[in-house]
Amino acid sequence: MSQTNLILDLENAGAVKFGNFVLKSGKVSPFYFDLRDIVSKPEIFQRMVDLLVEKVRPMEFDVVTGIPYTALPYAAVVAQRLGKPLIYCRKEEKSYGLGGSIVGSYRKGDRCLVIDDLITTGESKLETAEAFESAGLVVKDFVVFIDRSLKAKEVLGSRGYRLHSLVNLEEILTTLLSHGKITAHQAEQARTFTRNLEASQADTRVKNPFADKLSELMYRKQTNLILSLDATNKADFFRILEATASEIAMVKVHVDILEDFDPTFPVRLSALAEEEDFYIMADRKFADIGNTARMQYRGGIYRIADWADAVTVHLISGEDILKGLFGDAEGRSIGSAFLLARMSSRNNLINEGYTRKVIEIGRQYPAWVAGYIGHGESLEDLKRFREKLPEGQLLLMPGVQLRKGKDELGQQYMTVEDAVIGGADGIIVGRGIYGAPDPASSAKIYREKGWEAMEAHRSPKLVHSSMATIA
């Protein structure tokens, strides 16, 4: 089966469409590829498998996988034809039976060939590689039917992966145009849309006013330390905060654990923040529907919106919670959000799919989202997580102490140096400071270690990039 015949077969089967199609991002594309129904067309399915087998036979691999769901049937037949084991990664990790996310038999060190239907940016392929590599497999080669991108091969190559395709976008457009299946105008529309799409994806920087202000303060004050101050009474709270204020960029407050809260608390806190040059984050972790979250934020006894510069938000209820918190402000100055993208507690229920969605939503609301709260299981895991975040939004990392470890309630800790090297713009420290015999001395140690790591391990360009506006 020739390349031309494959393209014409796909067009005839309705897998290649031209018109107006709304993508997941909300953008309207002039073309669309959909190979899902090919499994119901045995003749073309068989011819496509033949092409795959011919393409991958010379490659070196031990096991075969297909990215769910479209590519799995192809991968299964290719594996059977070549006498290789088939494995695949569940979209959601199984929580019963034997558990686990990878189905099938394999050995650590096995080389895994990854098959998928098409590629647009390469991001999902990198996430697939991470999932298999974390299980001890080696991923080097990705094979797709259609490469609809301009730079995916280059992007994957920069990370050490090889991309192979049966056809690419330009070959499809040229073939269909020469056979009178599309017009020259349709072909140029597709090319223009792809160029513009990749240009917009390449520019990942977003702008949030509070992220810029916090970044500038961090650089001016030479500290990336955020104090998580979980005192349960005002006397202890202000005793510790006044002793440590010179060392911190921001204080993280759980106002609802104060046993003696009264209206004087936010007044005194705001005055101290202005005097000592730090910001205030209310760690309320809003997670309800938009209307309820708005009342929790702007009303009640705490009236958080009146004094907090930023708040923490779970997106379990969807993006409308951001509209509830920050929309319709009626001229008032409303703070910014840090979204909970990952947690540092052992066996928490946040998975990578949820994390990816949180980042996608955060990117869509740059006026309201200053950044993300996230942890890493290891230095490399944290680096991979940081790479997914938009430039211009910050990463604040909890679970930071002077030594690695965990507590009796499942909190996991990473060192200051690893947190900063991994990409954290701010390190969140709680008991390591307020639980110390001398909180002031402890805060000083964390501040010095945190900033030394920033200057030593993050290039000036990266420091200035993540630290945003610098005079």
C-alpha positions as CSV (number, residue, x, y, z in Angstrom):
1,M,0.0,0.0,0.0
2,S,1.5,3.3,-1.1
3,Q,1.5,6.5,0.9
4,T,-0.8,8.1,-1.7
5,N,-3.3,5.2,-1.4
6,L,-3.2,5.5,2.4
7,I,-4.1,9.2,2.3
8,L,-6.9,8.6,-0.3
9,D,-8.2,5.7,1.8
10,L,-8.4,7.8,4.9
11,E,-10.2,10.6,3.1
12,N,-12.6,8.2,1.5
13,A,-13.3,6.6,5.0
14,G,-14.1,10.1,6.4
15,A,-11.0,10.1,8.7
16,V,-9.7,13.3,7.0
17,K,-12.2,16.1,7.1
18,F,-12.2,19.8,6.0
19,G,-14.7,22.4,7.2
20,N,-15.0,24.1,10.6
21,F,-14.3,22.0,13.7
22,V,-14.2,23.2,17.3
23,L,-11.2,21.8,19.1
24,K,-10.9,21.0,22.8
25,S,-9.1,24.3,23.2
26,G,-12.1,26.2,21.8
27,K,-10.2,27.1,18.6
28,V,-11.9,26.5,15.3
29,S,-9.8,24.3,12.9
30,P,-10.3,24.2,9.2
31,F,-9.5,20.4,9.1
32,Y,-9.9,17.4,11.4
33,F,-8.4,13.9,11.6
34,D,-10.3,11.2,13.3
35,L,-9.1,7.6,13.0
36,R,-11.4,6.0,15.6
37,D,-13.9,4.5,13.2
38,I,-11.2,2.8,11.1
39,V,-11.4,-0.2,13.4
40,S,-14.9,-0.8,12.0
41,K,-13.5,-1.0,8.5
42,P,-11.6,-4.3,8.3
43,E,-10.0,-3.8,4.9
44,I,-8.4,-0.4,5.5
45,F,-7.6,-1.4,9.1
46,Q,-5.6,-4.4,7.8
47,R,-3.8,-2.3,5.2
48,M,-2.9,0.3,7.9
49,V,-1.6,-2.5,10.2
50,D,0.5,-3.8,7.2
51,L,2.1,-0.4,6.9
52,L,2.8,-0.2,10.6
53,V,4.5,-3.6,10.7
54,E,6.6,-2.6,7.7
55,K,7.6,0.6,9.4
56,V,8.5,-0.8,12.8
57,R,10.0,-4.1,11.9
58,P,13.6,-2.7,11.7
59,M,13.4,-1.0,15.0
60,E,14.7,-2.5,18.3
61,F,12.1,-3.0,21.0
62,D,11.0,-5.6,23.5
63,V,7.3,-4.7,24.1
64,V,4.6,-2.7,22.2
65,T,2.1,-0.3,23.6
66,G,-0.7,1.8,22.1
67,I,-1.9,5.1,23.6
68,P,-5.6,4.5,24.6
69,Y,-7.9,4.3,23.0
70,T,-7.6,4.8,19.3
71,A,-4.2,3.2,18.9
72,L,-4.7,0.2,21.1
73,P,-6.3,-2.1,18.5
74,Y,-3.4,-1.3,16.0
75,A,-0.8,-2.0,18.7
76,A,-2.4,-5.3,19.7
77,V,-2.3,-6.6,16.1
78,V,1.2,-5.3,15.5
79,A,2.4,-7.0,18.7
80,Q,0.8,-10.3,17.6
81,R,2.2,-10.1,14.1
82,L,5.7,-9.5,15.4
83,G,5.5,-11.9,18.4
84,K,6.1,-9.1,20.9
85,P,4.3,-8.7,24.3
86,L,1.6,-6.0,24.4
87,I,1.3,-3.7,27.4
88,Y,-0.7,-0.5,28.0
89,C,-1.2,2.2,30.5
90,R,-4.6,2.7,32.0
91,K,-6.0,6.2,31.8
92,E,-6.9,6.0,35.5
93,E,-4.9,3.9,38.0
94,K,-6.8,0.9,39.2
95,S,-7.5,1.1,43.0
96,Y,-8.7,-2.4,43.5
97,G,-7.5,-6.0,42.8
98,L,-3.7,-5.8,42.1
99,G,-3.9,-2.1,41.4
100,G,-1.3,-0.4,39.2
101,S,-1.5,1.6,36.1
102,I,0.3,-0.6,33.5
103,V,-1.4,-3.7,32.2
104,G,0.7,-6.6,30.8
105,S,4.0,-8.4,31.5
106,Y,7.3,-6.7,31.2
107,R,10.7,-6.5,32.8
108,K,12.5,-3.4,34.0
109,G,14.8,-2.2,31.2
110,D,12.6,-3.5,28.4
111,R,12.5,-1.2,25.4
112,C,8.9,-0.1,24.7
113,L,7.7,1.0,21.2
114,V,4.8,3.5,21.5
115,I,2.1,3.6,18.8
116,D,-0.5,6.4,18.5
117,D,-2.9,7.7,15.8
118,L,-1.5,11.2,15.4
119,I,0.6,13.9,17.0
120,T,0.0,17.6,17.3
121,T,2.4,19.0,19.9
122,G,4.1,16.0,21.5
123,E,3.0,16.9,25.0
124,S,0.8,13.8,25.5
125,K,3.7,11.6,24.1
126,L,6.1,13.0,26.7
127,E,3.6,12.2,29.5
128,T,3.2,8.7,28.1
129,A,7.0,8.3,28.1
130,E,7.2,9.5,31.7
131,A,4.6,7.0,32.8
132,F,6.4,4.0,31.3
133,E,9.8,5.3,32.3
134,S,8.7,5.6,35.9
135,A,7.8,1.9,35.8
136,G,11.3,1.0,34.7
137,L,10.7,0.8,30.9
138,V,12.9,2.5,28.3
139,V,11.1,4.6,25.6
140,K,12.9,5.8,22.5
141,D,10.6,5.4,19.5
142,F,7.1,6.8,18.9
143,V,5.2,5.8,15.7
144,V,2.1,7.6,14.5
145,F,-0.1,7.4,11.4
146,I,-0.3,11.2,11.0
147,D,2.1,13.9,12.0
148,R,-0.1,17.0,11.8
149,S,2.5,19.2,13.5
150,L,5.4,21.4,12.3
151,K,7.9,20.8,15.2
152,A,6.8,17.8,17.2
153,K,9.7,15.7,15.8
154,E,12.1,18.4,16.9
155,V,10.5,18.7,20.3
156,L,10.6,15.0,21.0
157,G,14.2,14.8,19.6
158,S,15.3,17.5,22.1
159,R,14.2,15.1,24.8
160,G,15.9,12.1,23.4
161,Y,13.0,10.4,21.6
162,R,12.6,9.5,17.9
163,L,9.3,10.2,16.1
164,H,8.3,8.1,13.0
165,S,5.2,8.8,11.0
166,L,3.5,7.2,8.0
167,V,2.3,10.5,6.6
168,N,2.5,14.2,7.6
169,L,0.2,17.1,7.1
170,E,2.0,18.6,4.1
171,E,1.9,15.2,2.3
172,I,-1.8,14.9,3.0
173,L,-2.6,18.4,1.7
174,T,-0.4,17.9,-1.4
175,T,-2.0,14.5,-2.3
176,L,-5.6,15.6,-1.7
177,L,-5.0,18.8,-3.7
178,S,-3.5,16.9,-6.6
179,H,-6.4,14.5,-6.7
180,G,-9.0,17.3,-6.6
181,K,-10.3,16.4,-3.1
182,I,-9.6,19.8,-1.7
183,T,-9.1,23.3,-3.1
184,A,-5.9,25.4,-2.9
185,H,-7.7,27.7,-0.5
186,Q,-8.5,24.8,1.9
187,A,-4.9,23.6,1.8
188,E,-3.5,27.1,2.6
189,Q,-6.1,27.5,5.4
190,A,-4.8,24.3,7.0
191,R,-1.2,25.4,6.7
192,T,-1.9,28.8,8.1
193,F,-3.9,27.4,11.0
194,T,-1.1,25.0,11.9
195,R,1.6,27.7,11.8
196,N,-0.5,30.0,14.0
197,L,-1.4,27.2,16.4
198,E,2.2,26.2,16.9
199,A,3.3,29.9,17.3
200,S,0.7,30.4,20.0
201,Q,1.8,27.3,21.8
202,A,5.4,28.3,21.6
203,D,4.6,31.5,23.5
204,T,3.7,30.1,26.8
205,R,4.2,33.2,28.9
206,V,1.2,34.5,30.8
207,K,1.0,37.6,32.9
208,N,-0.5,37.8,36.4
209,P,-0.1,41.1,38.3
210,F,0.4,39.4,41.7
211,A,2.9,36.9,40.3
212,D,5.0,39.8,39.1
213,K,4.7,41.7,42.4
214,L,5.6,38.6,44.5
215,S,8.5,37.9,42.1
216,E,9.8,41.4,42.4
217,L,9.6,41.3,46.2
218,M,11.5,38.0,46.3
219,Y,14.3,39.4,44.3
220,R,14.4,42.7,46.1
221,K,14.3,41.0,49.5
222,Q,16.6,38.1,48.5
223,T,14.2,35.5,49.8
224,N,12.0,32.8,48.3
225,L,10.8,31.6,51.7
226,I,7.1,31.3,52.4
227,L,6.2,30.7,56.1
228,S,3.3,28.4,56.7
229,L,2.3,29.6,60.1
230,D,-0.2,27.2,61.6
231,A,-0.5,28.8,65.1
232,T,-3.8,28.3,66.8
233,N,-3.9,31.5,68.8
234,K,-3.1,35.2,68.0
235,A,-0.3,35.5,70.6
236,D,1.7,32.7,69.2
237,F,1.0,33.7,65.7
238,F,2.2,37.2,66.0
239,R,5.2,36.3,68.2
240,I,6.5,33.9,65.5
241,L,5.6,36.2,62.6
242,E,7.2,39.2,64.1
243,A,10.4,37.2,64.7
244,T,10.6,35.8,61.2
245,A,9.1,38.6,59.1
246,S,12.4,39.9,57.8
247,E,13.2,36.5,56.3
248,I,10.0,35.8,54.4
249,A,8.4,36.8,51.1
250,M,4.9,35.7,52.1
251,V,3.1,34.2,55.1
252,K,0.6,31.4,54.5
253,V,-2.3,31.6,57.0
254,H,-5.0,29.1,58.1
255,V,-7.2,31.7,59.6
256,D,-9.9,29.1,60.5
257,I,-7.7,27.3,63.0
258,L,-7.3,30.4,65.2
259,E,-9.2,29.7,68.4
260,D,-9.4,33.4,69.3
261,F,-9.9,35.1,65.9
262,D,-11.6,38.5,66.0
263,P,-11.7,41.5,63.6
264,T,-8.4,42.9,65.0
265,F,-6.4,39.9,63.6
266,P,-6.5,40.9,59.8
267,V,-5.9,44.6,60.7
268,R,-2.8,43.8,62.7
269,L,-1.6,41.2,60.1
270,S,-2.0,43.7,57.2
271,A,-0.2,46.4,59.1
272,L,2.7,44.1,59.9
273,A,2.9,42.9,56.2
274,E,3.2,46.5,55.0
275,E,5.8,47.3,57.7
276,E,8.0,44.3,57.1
277,D,7.4,44.0,53.3
278,F,5.8,40.6,52.8
279,Y,2.5,39.3,51.3
280,I,-0.3,37.3,52.8
281,M,-1.8,34.1,51.4
282,A,-4.9,32.6,53.0
283,D,-4.6,28.9,52.7
284,R,-8.4,28.4,52.5
285,K,-8.2,25.8,49.7
286,F,-11.6,26.9,48.3
287,A,-13.2,23.9,46.6
288,D,-17.0,24.5,46.4
289,I,-19.3,25.7,43.7
290,G,-18.7,29.3,42.5
291,N,-21.5,30.9,44.5
292,T,-20.6,29.3,47.8
293,A,-16.9,30.0,47.3
294,R,-17.7,33.6,46.7
295,M,-19.5,33.9,50.0
296,Q,-16.7,32.1,51.8
297,Y,-14.2,34.4,50.3
298,R,-15.9,37.8,50.5
299,G,-18.2,37.3,53.5
300,G,-18.5,35.4,56.8
301,I,-16.6,36.3,59.8
302,Y,-13.2,36.2,58.1
303,R,-13.9,38.4,55.0
304,I,-10.7,37.0,53.4
305,A,-11.0,39.1,50.3
306,D,-10.5,42.2,52.3
307,W,-7.0,41.3,53.5
308,A,-5.4,38.4,51.7
309,D,-3.2,39.0,48.6
310,A,-3.7,35.4,47.4
311,V,-5.7,32.3,48.2
312,T,-5.3,28.6,47.5
313,V,-7.9,26.9,45.3
314,H,-8.8,23.3,44.5
315,L,-10.4,22.9,41.0
316,I,-12.3,19.8,41.8
317,S,-15.6,21.7,41.2
318,G,-14.4,23.0,37.9
319,E,-13.2,26.4,36.5
320,D,-16.3,28.2,37.5
321,I,-15.0,28.5,41.1
322,L,-12.5,31.0,39.7
323,K,-15.3,33.1,38.3
324,G,-17.1,32.9,41.6
325,L,-14.1,34.0,43.6
326,F,-12.7,36.8,41.3
327,G,-15.4,37.6,38.8
328,D,-17.9,40.5,39.2
329,A,-15.6,42.3,41.7
330,E,-17.6,45.6,41.2
331,G,-14.4,47.7,41.2
332,R,-12.9,46.1,44.3
333,S,-9.3,44.9,44.4
334,I,-9.5,41.1,44.4
335,G,-6.6,38.9,45.0
336,S,-5.1,36.0,43.0
337,A,-5.2,32.2,43.2
338,F,-2.6,29.5,43.6
339,L,-4.1,26.3,42.2
340,L,-3.5,23.0,44.0
341,A,-2.0,21.0,41.2
342,R,-0.2,18.4,43.3
343,M,-0.1,17.6,47.0
344,S,2.8,16.4,49.2
345,S,0.7,14.0,51.3
346,R,1.3,10.3,50.8
347,N,-1.4,8.4,48.8
348,N,-3.4,11.6,47.9
349,L,-5.9,11.1,45.1
350,I,-4.6,13.7,42.6
351,N,-3.4,12.1,39.4
352,E,-1.5,13.4,36.4
353,G,-4.6,13.8,34.4
354,Y,-6.1,16.0,37.0
355,T,-2.8,18.0,37.3
356,R,-2.7,18.5,33.6
357,K,-6.3,19.9,33.6
358,V,-5.5,22.2,36.5
359,I,-2.6,23.7,34.5
360,E,-4.8,24.0,31.4
361,I,-7.4,26.0,33.3
362,G,-4.7,28.1,35.0
363,R,-3.3,29.0,31.7
364,Q,-6.8,30.2,30.5
365,Y,-7.2,32.6,33.5
366,P,-3.9,34.5,33.8
367,A,-5.5,37.5,35.3
368,W,-6.7,35.5,38.3
369,V,-4.1,32.6,38.6
370,A,-0.7,33.6,39.9
371,G,0.6,30.1,39.9
372,Y,0.4,26.6,41.3
373,I,1.1,24.6,44.5
374,G,2.9,21.4,43.7
375,H,5.2,18.8,45.0
376,G,7.6,16.3,43.4
377,E,8.3,12.7,44.3
378,S,11.9,13.2,43.3
379,L,14.1,15.9,41.8
380,E,13.5,14.6,38.3
381,D,9.8,14.3,38.8
382,L,9.7,17.9,40.0
383,K,11.7,19.1,37.0
384,R,9.2,17.4,34.6
385,F,6.3,19.0,36.5
386,R,7.9,22.5,36.4
387,E,8.4,22.2,32.6
388,K,4.6,21.9,32.1
389,L,3.8,25.2,33.8
390,P,3.4,28.4,31.8
391,E,6.2,31.0,32.1
392,G,5.0,33.9,34.1
393,Q,3.1,31.8,36.6
394,L,4.9,30.7,39.8
395,L,5.4,27.3,41.4
396,L,5.2,27.3,45.2
397,M,6.3,24.0,46.8
398,P,5.2,22.6,50.2
399,G,6.8,19.8,52.0
400,V,10.3,21.4,52.2
401,Q,12.7,20.8,55.1
402,L,16.4,20.7,55.6
403,R,16.4,16.9,55.2
404,K,14.4,14.5,53.1
405,G,11.8,12.4,55.0
406,K,8.2,12.1,56.0
407,D,6.1,12.4,59.1
408,E,3.7,10.0,60.8
409,L,0.7,11.5,59.0
410,G,2.1,10.9,55.5
411,Q,3.6,14.3,54.8
412,Q,6.6,13.9,52.5
413,Y,9.5,16.3,52.5
414,M,12.1,17.4,49.9
415,T,15.3,19.3,50.7
416,V,15.5,23.1,50.1
417,E,18.2,22.6,47.4
418,D,16.2,19.9,45.5
419,A,13.1,22.0,45.6
420,V,14.8,25.0,44.1
421,I,16.9,23.1,41.6
422,G,13.7,21.3,40.6
423,G,12.0,24.5,39.7
424,A,10.2,25.8,42.8
425,D,10.0,29.6,42.8
426,G,8.9,29.7,46.4
427,I,9.6,27.1,49.2
428,I,6.8,26.7,51.7
429,V,8.1,25.8,55.2
430,G,5.9,25.3,58.3
431,R,6.9,23.1,61.2
432,G,10.6,23.5,60.3
433,I,10.3,27.1,61.4
434,Y,7.3,27.6,63.8
435,G,8.1,24.3,65.5
436,A,11.7,25.1,66.1
437,P,13.1,26.3,69.5
438,D,14.2,29.5,67.8
439,P,11.9,30.3,64.8
440,A,13.9,33.4,63.9
441,S,17.2,31.5,63.5
442,S,15.5,28.7,61.7
443,A,13.8,31.1,59.2
444,K,17.2,32.7,58.6
445,I,18.7,29.3,57.7
446,Y,15.9,28.4,55.3
447,R,16.0,31.8,53.7
448,E,19.8,31.7,53.2
449,K,19.8,28.1,51.9
450,G,16.8,28.8,49.6
451,W,18.3,31.9,48.0
452,E,21.8,30.4,47.8
453,A,20.3,27.5,45.9
454,M,18.4,29.9,43.6
455,E,21.6,31.8,42.7
456,A,23.8,28.8,42.4
457,H,21.7,26.3,40.5
458,R,19.3,28.5,38.4
459,S,21.0,30.6,35.7
460,P,20.6,34.4,36.0
461,K,18.3,34.2,33.0
462,L,16.1,31.6,34.7
463,V,16.2,33.5,38.0
464,H,15.1,36.7,36.2
465,S,12.5,34.8,34.2
466,S,10.9,33.2,37.2
467,M,11.4,36.2,39.3
468,A,9.7,38.3,36.6
469,T,9.9,42.1,36.9
470,I,13.4,43.2,37.9
471,A,14.6,46.8,37.7
